[in-house]
Amino acid sequence: MGAPRDIDLGGILVAPFVRYLFLALVILIAVRFVVGRLGLRSMFANPPLAEAALYVCILVSLVALWL
């Protein structure tokens, strides 16, 4: 795989890492919906902390797999 290229948004160069941030957020929203529908949110003592940790895990996975 080649090196990720910068994204050009109206003359402003955005780092490829921003793509991973956005994709991780989209995946997290989908996972939150599934977890909420299954009622698994009550299993965590601190759900916001669990969501933040899950976001970091998703982001690290994306970066590791696509770099």
C-alpha positions, 0 to 999 in steps of 0.5 A: 500500500502506498503512503496516505495522501493529504486531503485537499479541502478548498486549498487547505491540506488536511492530514490523512489521520483526520480520515481515520478520526471520522471513520472511527466516529462513524463506527462508534456511533453504529456500535453505540446504537447496537449496544443500546438496542441490546441493553448492554450499556448497563453492564458498564460502571462508567458508560462514557469512559467505556465509549471513549476507550472503545473509540480509542480501540477502533481508532488504533485498529484503523490506523494499524490496519491501513498504514 
